[in-house]
Amino acid sequence: MAINWRRNLLISWIGCFFTGASFSLVMLFLPVYIEQLGTPKSQVELFSGLAISVTAFAAAIVSPIWGNLADRKGRRLMMIRAAAGMTLTMGSLAFVPNVYWLLIMRFMTGVLSGYAPNATAMIASQVPRQRSGWALGTLATGGVAGNLIGPLIGGMLAQWFGLRNVFIITGVILLICTFLTVFMVKENFQPIEKEDVISMAELRKRINYMPILIGLFISSLILQVGATSISPILTLYIRDLSGSSSNALVISGFIVSIAGVSAIASSPTLGKVGDKIGNHKVLLAGLVLSLLCFISMAFVKTPFQLGVLRFFLGFSTGALMTSINTLISKISPPEGVSRIFSYNQMFNNFGQVIGPMLGSTVAHAMGYPAVFLVTSACVFGNIILSVFNFRKLLVTKTKI
């Protein structure tokens, strides 16, 4: 059966965008929804933090399990499983009677997630090697854009249709993604019996760049820490910068989402550049730009300045996501690519758990600007580690 990887890429992008958006679109109004469920005001912040982090925590725990199953049963099947599962869990949030049921369904959303890493593994296994940077860069924009633009979409839907209806609309959209994946995504995959799957020990022996792979996992974690560390404090920081709270939510949604615009615009092009000069060089450039942006954010005086820096940070995000996924696809043996991407997703998810905790803790102890400086220190450490891991490629001017 001939595989049209371009069509698979398009459908996968749509699926990654909406599954990514479904995670983030509730961020801005989740505390309000939790309050409407009858939660005491003194506990709203606690349950809001739990509701956000429990999804990423659950996804981090189960990612390797789904990755192992994908290497046995196929990536398309796991994409269908994730889209269908999230259809049920996201839609059911409209009908929860109290905050405890909301936490259970948010946890189940994380357990049943995994569309993006399986889509990435599938496209990586189908696209011609010389086009992998462009293809995976394009695919990366789906999840990134969904995560970053989601809060803006969620805010508008909540204003137009009400909070509960946002979850129903999201469930319907995810159901459409499920049908698109079932009927339009194709994969040539021969199921493998459990006893025939190569062990992780054997898989590690087949990876030629293990230190680089571990460094890429750490880069994924720090990328998510940087992206989510400002989540708990962004609206409050903008209110302090502007001196007004009347439109802080709208401005926050715009500032979060603007990074998605630049990420979408830059990722495919940066993927092509990586194919030509080496993805490791694009990754290092993205880390340096990220460092400069985070340091500068600590010293802004207006929301406009923060928005401009977030726009430039989107270029960094596009460079990092594209380079990380492309390098992982080139390093990973074909028979274990889903498992490797699932471990990368696990680090992504742990970054989404650590980021908000780090941001709120630092802001409470040292103030809002300190959040960006601490994040900058994490990025700087990642630059040092990446230069060390890529030193041979940089000296010999070769690429993976």
C-alpha distance (Angstrom), angle and dihedral (degrees) to the residues before:
residue distance angle dihedral
M1 . . .
A2 3.81 . .
I3 3.80 113.2 .
N4 3.80 119.3 -141.8
W5 3.81 97.0 -153.7
R6 3.81 92.0 179.8
R7 3.82 90.9 60.6
N8 3.79 89.9 45.0
L9 3.81 88.0 51.4
L10 3.81 92.3 52.2
I11 3.82 94.7 48.9
S12 3.80 91.3 42.9
W13 3.81 90.0 51.8
I14 3.81 90.9 52.9
G15 3.80 90.7 48.3
C16 3.82 93.5 47.1
F17 3.80 91.1 48.7
F18 3.80 95.6 52.7
T19 3.80 96.8 38.8
G20 3.81 88.3 49.0
A21 3.80 91.7 47.4
S22 3.80 91.8 48.5
F23 3.82 89.3 62.3
S24 3.81 95.7 50.5
L25 3.81 107.1 29.5
V26 3.82 92.2 82.0
M27 3.82 94.5 51.8
L28 3.79 98.7 94.9
F29 3.81 98.9 44.1
L30 3.83 100.5 30.3
P31 3.85 93.1 98.0
V32 3.82 89.4 52.3
Y33 3.82 91.4 49.4
I34 3.82 91.3 48.3
E35 3.80 88.8 51.5
Q36 3.82 90.4 50.7
L37 3.81 89.3 54.6
G38 3.82 88.2 67.3
T39 3.79 99.0 -98.7
P40 3.83 113.6 157.5
K41 3.80 110.5 -103.8
S42 3.79 91.7 -122.4
Q43 3.83 89.7 61.3
V44 3.81 100.6 41.5
E45 3.83 94.4 94.0
L46 3.82 92.0 48.3
F47 3.80 94.3 50.5
S48 3.83 91.5 42.6
G49 3.79 90.2 56.9
L50 3.80 91.5 46.3
A51 3.81 92.8 48.1
I52 3.81 91.3 53.1
S53 3.80 98.4 43.1
V54 3.82 99.6 39.0
T55 3.82 92.0 67.6
A56 3.80 94.0 53.8
F57 3.81 91.5 42.4
A58 3.81 92.4 53.2
A59 3.81 91.4 46.7
A60 3.81 90.9 50.9
I61 3.80 92.2 53.0
V62 3.81 97.0 49.8
S63 3.84 100.0 36.0
P64 3.84 95.2 92.7
I65 3.82 90.3 48.1
W66 3.81 92.7 53.9
G67 3.82 90.4 42.9
N68 3.80 91.6 55.0
L69 3.82 90.4 48.2
A70 3.83 90.7 48.9
D71 3.81 91.0 55.9
R72 3.82 87.9 53.9
K73 3.83 102.9 38.3
G74 3.81 104.9 22.9
R75 3.80 136.8 -93.1
R76 3.81 96.3 -104.0
L77 3.81 91.0 60.7
M78 3.80 90.4 52.1
M79 3.81 90.8 49.4
I80 3.81 90.0 53.6
R81 3.82 90.5 46.5
A82 3.82 91.7 51.5
A83 3.82 95.9 45.9
A84 3.81 93.5 46.1
G85 3.80 93.3 44.8
M86 3.80 93.5 49.5
T87 3.81 89.7 47.6
L88 3.79 88.8 62.8
T89 3.80 98.5 40.1
M90 3.82 96.8 44.4
G91 3.80 93.7 44.3
S92 3.79 92.1 48.1
L93 3.82 91.3 58.8
A94 3.82 86.9 78.1
F95 3.81 90.0 65.5
V96 3.82 104.1 41.8
P97 3.83 111.6 128.7
N98 3.81 97.3 -152.8
V99 3.79 144.0 4.7
Y100 3.81 93.7 -91.5
W101 3.79 92.1 61.3
L102 3.80 88.1 46.4
L103 3.82 89.9 56.3
I104 3.82 90.9 48.5
M105 3.80 92.6 51.7
R106 3.82 92.1 44.5
F107 3.81 87.9 52.5
M108 3.82 91.1 49.6
T109 3.81 89.5 49.4
G110 3.79 88.0 59.8
V111 3.82 92.7 45.2
L112 3.81 92.4 52.5
S113 3.83 96.3 41.5
G114 3.80 125.2 101.7
Y115 3.80 105.8 110.5
A116 3.81 96.0 127.1
P117 3.84 100.8 50.0
N118 3.80 91.8 47.1
A119 3.81 91.9 46.8
T120 3.81 88.8 49.9
A121 3.81 92.2 49.2
M122 3.81 91.5 48.1
I123 3.82 94.9 49.2
A124 3.82 90.6 44.3
S125 3.81 89.6 55.6
Q126 3.85 93.9 47.6
V127 3.81 107.1 38.5
P128 3.84 119.6 87.3
R129 3.80 109.1 -99.0
Q130 3.82 93.7 -119.5
R131 3.83 89.7 56.6
S132 3.81 97.0 43.0
G133 3.81 95.4 101.0
W134 3.81 93.4 53.4
A135 3.82 94.1 41.9
L136 3.80 96.4 47.6
G137 3.79 90.5 41.2
T138 3.78 89.8 54.8
L139 3.81 91.8 46.6
A140 3.81 91.5 48.5
T141 3.79 90.3 59.7
G142 3.82 89.1 64.2
G143 3.79 96.8 62.5
V144 3.81 94.2 34.9
A145 3.79 93.1 49.3
G146 3.80 91.8 45.5
N147 3.80 92.1 51.8
L148 3.78 94.5 45.7
I149 3.81 100.4 38.5
G150 3.83 93.0 39.1
P151 3.83 95.3 85.5
L152 3.81 91.0 53.9
I153 3.83 91.6 48.4
G154 3.80 91.2 45.9
G155 3.79 92.7 50.0
M156 3.80 92.9 51.7
L157 3.82 94.0 45.0
A158 3.80 90.8 48.8
Q159 3.79 90.9 51.5
W160 3.81 93.6 47.5
F161 3.81 102.4 38.1
G162 3.81 108.2 15.4
L163 3.80 130.8 -103.4
R164 3.81 100.0 -79.5
N165 3.79 93.7 48.0
V166 3.82 90.4 56.8
F167 3.81 89.2 69.0
I168 3.82 92.3 48.5
I169 3.82 91.1 50.0
T170 3.80 89.9 48.4
G171 3.81 90.8 50.6
V172 3.82 91.1 51.4
I173 3.81 91.5 50.2
L174 3.82 91.2 49.1
L175 3.81 89.3 49.3
I176 3.82 88.8 55.8
C177 3.83 88.5 50.2
T178 3.80 88.6 52.2
F179 3.80 92.5 54.0
L180 3.83 91.8 45.1
T181 3.80 89.8 53.1
V182 3.82 93.3 46.3
F183 3.80 96.5 49.6
M184 3.82 105.3 27.9
V185 3.82 107.9 32.6
K186 3.80 114.4 83.5
E187 3.80 129.6 -170.7
N188 3.79 133.6 177.8
F189 3.78 100.8 -142.3
Q190 3.78 129.9 151.3
P191 3.83 110.3 -151.8
I192 3.80 113.4 -120.0
E193 3.78 124.2 -144.8
K194 3.78 115.6 -118.2
E195 3.81 93.6 -114.3
D196 3.84 90.7 52.8
V197 3.81 95.6 55.3
I198 3.80 111.5 106.3
S199 3.80 114.4 -114.5
M200 3.80 123.7 -113.1
A201 3.80 89.0 -111.5
E202 3.81 90.4 57.0
L203 3.80 91.1 42.8
R204 3.81 91.3 54.2
K205 3.82 89.6 53.6
R206 3.81 90.1 56.5
I207 3.82 93.6 53.3
N208 3.80 109.6 93.4
Y209 3.80 97.2 -170.4
M210 3.82 104.0 43.6
P211 3.87 96.4 150.7
I212 3.81 89.4 50.8
L213 3.82 91.0 48.5
I214 3.82 91.8 51.9
G215 3.81 88.7 47.6
L216 3.81 89.6 53.1
F217 3.81 90.2 52.5
I218 3.81 89.3 52.7
S219 3.81 90.1 47.9
S220 3.81 89.2 53.9
L221 3.80 90.7 51.5
I222 3.81 94.2 48.7
L223 3.81 91.1 45.2
Q224 3.81 89.4 58.1
V225 3.81 93.1 42.1
G226 3.80 88.7 55.4
A227 3.80 92.7 45.6
T228 3.82 95.5 48.6
S229 3.82 104.0 31.1
I230 3.80 90.5 85.3
S231 3.82 94.3 48.4
P232 3.83 96.3 93.5
I233 3.81 94.8 44.8
L234 3.81 106.4 31.4
T235 3.81 98.1 95.0
L236 3.81 91.1 44.4
Y237 3.83 91.8 47.0
I238 3.80 91.5 50.8
R239 3.80 90.4 48.3
D240 3.80 89.2 53.6
L241 3.80 91.9 47.5
S242 3.80 95.0 47.9
G243 3.78 98.1 35.2
S244 3.82 90.1 -134.4
S245 3.79 135.7 88.9
S246 3.81 98.3 -167.6
N247 3.80 96.2 96.3
A248 3.82 102.0 14.2
L249 3.83 93.1 117.8
V250 3.80 93.4 52.9
I251 3.80 92.6 46.5
S252 3.82 90.8 46.5
G253 3.79 91.7 53.1
F254 3.79 90.9 49.3
I255 3.82 94.4 47.3
V256 3.82 92.1 48.6
S257 3.79 91.8 47.2
I258 3.81 98.6 45.2
A259 3.81 90.2 73.3
G260 3.81 88.0 60.0
V261 3.80 91.1 58.8
S262 3.80 93.7 56.4
A263 3.82 91.6 41.4
I264 3.82 91.1 54.4
A265 3.80 91.7 46.5
S266 3.79 95.8 48.1
S267 3.83 108.6 35.2
P268 3.84 100.1 77.8
T269 3.81 91.8 45.2
L270 3.80 92.4 46.4
G271 3.81 88.1 49.1
K272 3.80 89.6 56.9
V273 3.82 90.6 47.2
G274 3.79 89.4 51.0
D275 3.81 91.0 51.8
K276 3.82 88.4 55.7
I277 3.82 105.0 39.6
G278 3.81 102.3 19.3
N279 3.79 129.8 -79.5
H280 3.80 91.5 -119.4
K281 3.81 90.3 64.9
V282 3.81 91.7 51.1
L283 3.81 89.2 48.9
L284 3.81 92.2 52.7
A285 3.81 91.4 47.6
G286 3.81 89.5 50.5
L287 3.81 91.5 51.6
V288 3.81 92.3 50.4
L289 3.82 91.8 49.3
S290 3.81 89.3 47.7
L291 3.80 90.9 52.2
L292 3.81 92.6 51.0
C293 3.81 92.0 48.0
F294 3.82 95.3 49.9
I295 3.81 93.1 47.3
S296 3.80 90.7 49.5
M297 3.83 92.4 48.7
A298 3.81 89.9 64.1
F299 3.80 90.4 63.9
V300 3.82 103.9 41.6
K301 3.80 119.0 127.7
T302 3.82 101.7 -164.6
P303 3.83 138.1 35.4
F304 3.82 88.0 -117.2
Q305 3.81 91.4 61.4
L306 3.80 89.7 48.5
G307 3.80 90.2 50.7
V308 3.81 92.2 51.3
L309 3.79 91.1 51.6
R310 3.82 91.0 47.2
F311 3.81 87.8 53.3
F312 3.82 90.8 55.2
L313 3.80 90.1 43.7
G314 3.81 87.1 60.7
F315 3.83 89.4 64.1
S316 3.80 88.0 53.9
T317 3.81 91.1 49.3
G318 3.80 90.5 50.1
A319 3.80 91.0 51.0
L320 3.80 94.4 47.3
M321 3.81 98.2 45.4
T322 3.80 92.4 46.5
S323 3.80 95.1 46.4
I324 3.80 95.7 44.0
N325 3.81 94.3 50.4
T326 3.81 93.8 43.9
L327 3.81 94.1 48.3
I328 3.81 91.6 47.5
S329 3.81 90.7 50.7
K330 3.82 90.8 51.5
I331 3.80 94.5 45.6
S332 3.82 97.9 44.2
P333 3.83 121.7 87.8
P334 3.84 109.7 -119.9
E335 3.80 92.9 -119.4
G336 3.81 92.0 57.8
V337 3.79 104.1 31.8
S338 3.82 95.0 113.1
R339 3.78 92.4 52.3
I340 3.80 91.9 49.1
F341 3.81 92.0 49.9
S342 3.81 89.9 46.6
Y343 3.81 90.2 56.7
N344 3.80 89.1 49.5
Q345 3.81 87.9 51.5
M346 3.79 89.0 50.9
F347 3.81 90.0 57.1
N348 3.82 88.9 46.5
N349 3.80 90.3 53.9
F350 3.80 94.4 46.4
G351 3.82 87.3 51.8
Q352 3.81 88.3 55.0
V353 3.81 89.0 52.6
I354 3.82 96.2 44.8
G355 3.83 96.3 42.5
P356 3.83 99.7 65.1
M357 3.82 91.3 40.5
L358 3.81 91.1 50.8
G359 3.79 93.0 45.4
S360 3.80 96.1 49.7
T361 3.83 93.3 43.7
V362 3.81 94.8 49.2
A363 3.81 92.7 43.2
H364 3.79 91.0 51.9
A365 3.82 93.2 48.3
M366 3.82 102.8 36.3
G367 3.81 109.8 9.8
Y368 3.80 135.7 -99.7
P369 3.85 99.5 -67.1
A370 3.80 90.0 55.3
V371 3.84 89.5 64.7
F372 3.80 90.1 66.9
L373 3.81 93.3 44.9
V374 3.82 92.7 51.3
T375 3.81 89.5 47.7
S376 3.82 88.3 50.1
A377 3.80 89.9 54.6
C378 3.83 89.4 54.0
V379 3.82 91.0 50.2
F380 3.82 91.5 47.7
G381 3.81 89.9 53.7
N382 3.80 88.5 50.7
I383 3.82 90.6 52.5
I384 3.81 91.2 53.5
L385 3.82 91.5 48.5
S386 3.82 92.6 46.8
V387 3.82 94.0 48.9
F388 3.81 88.8 50.5
N389 3.81 92.7 49.4
F390 3.82 93.7 44.9
R391 3.83 95.6 42.0
K392 3.82 95.1 109.2
L393 3.81 92.6 48.0
L394 3.82 90.6 47.8
V395 3.81 94.5 47.7
T396 3.81 95.3 45.2
K397 3.84 92.2 38.2
T398 3.79 91.0 -131.6
K399 3.80 130.6 132.9
I400 3.79 136.6 -144.3
